[in-house]
């Protein structure tokens, strides 16, 4: 998925995960900044759940390493 300005995502940081927001996106480069109001999450699934909520997406729990709505590969 191509990032969009204002969209949230999470990324590993040390032993946890931090939430970031895209601030600039172009064909050649992109940049993001950390969302200071968000804590460091120590559970990947919790960080993912929070990003879905911030982006206004429907959250589906993972089943066997895939999201419930993702196709089998």
Beta strands, then each sheet from edge to edge (+ up, - down):
strand 1: 8-13
strand 2: 16-25
strand 3: 30-34
strand 4: 62-63
strand 5: 66-67
sheet 1: 1+ 2- 3+
sheet 2: 4+ 5-
end
